[in-house]
Amino acid sequence: MKPCLPVTTYIDIHLRNIKSRCAVTLSPHVPCSRILKTYPPWIVLVFILGSFSEAQELHGSAVVVAFNSNEMVIAADSRTTDGTGVPSPIPYCKIRRHGHVFFAVTNTLADAKTGYDVYAVIETALRPNIDFAGNVIAVESALKSALFNELQASYIRRVSQGLAFNPKQYGLLFMLAAFDRKEPTLVIRKLEWPSAIFTLDMPNQLIPEKSVDCPPKCDSIDGLTVYGIGETDNMNPILGMRRFSQFSPVDIARFFVTLEAFSIPTVGSPIDIVRITKDKTCWIQYKKQGEGCETDIPECPCASTSTHKPIPAKPTHTPTKPRRKRS
């Protein structure tokens, strides 16, 4: 029977493996030493155990949004794969903005053979002169039509090649986020064909599934709301522990995307992180090069530029020897 050791002991045992894996897998923005210093032992242990588990599926993206009443943070990986699960060598920027609305998509993103491009569809559908709820309706309608056209085109192509066609492989998850009326607002929708049967004479049966509408329904933990789309199998057990009072939205969003990148081959660095508040938006970290990476959002100021004045040191009093009296 193995002895029951403290959590920190298990971390020390696997420290050498963590460092070697980080050197290959993690973004240079997130050194392993920072992970060990930033997060408490119980969450680092989950990180370690997840990193040595085998991924069951070879597709994926990971996008996490974490927010409180003052700020909203979105983090995303950069890796995409083709239809056979082979990762693309070109990084992909999955966090985009149009007007005041941020959006991200996982699963099927584009098809070069048909011109299908989910991000282009969303950007065209968003309107700066309507409210957030109106933009949600516009994006749902545009994606429903675009995905149905993609299903028809893909069906014709595969059937003509004598290949089987599974419409379930063409689904997508998307999120829209913004500070709407000075309040953090998030919508997540799933769009997927309802069955494994598809023919050209079928009408459009795509109905956006409402996964998240926050507000009014926000699942908050210690004042922090966290949601993910794409690959979230490793983060879900940690969310169930409901212990996040010591984390900032930046810390938790970065951690969960890093966790998925550590465990799943098709989720990979570098990791982009954007911070959104009521008054401004900036990049915590951003790769700058890759597909769809053009941006006018500035980088967040460094912590070293803080205007807080250092607390002056207390004066030290050096005792003096008493003078010797002359007789």
Buried (B, 14 or more C-beta within 10 A) or exposed (E): EEEEEEBEEBBEEBEEEBEEBBEEBBBEBBBBEEBBEBBEBEBBBBBBBBBEEEBEEEBBBBBBBBBBEEBBBBBBBBBBBEEEEEBBEEBBBBBBBBEBBBBBBBBBBBBEEBEBBBBEBBBBBBBEEEEBEEBBEBBBEBBBBBBBEBBBBBBEBEEEEEEEBEBEBBBBBBBBBBBBEEEBBBBBBBBBBEEEEBEEEBEEEBBBEEBBBBEEEBEBBEEBBBBBBBBBBBBEEBBEEEBBEEBBBBBBBBBBBBBBBBBBBBBBBBBBBBBBBEEEBBBBBBBEEBBBBEBEBEEBEEEEEEEEEEEEEEEEEEEEEEEEEEE
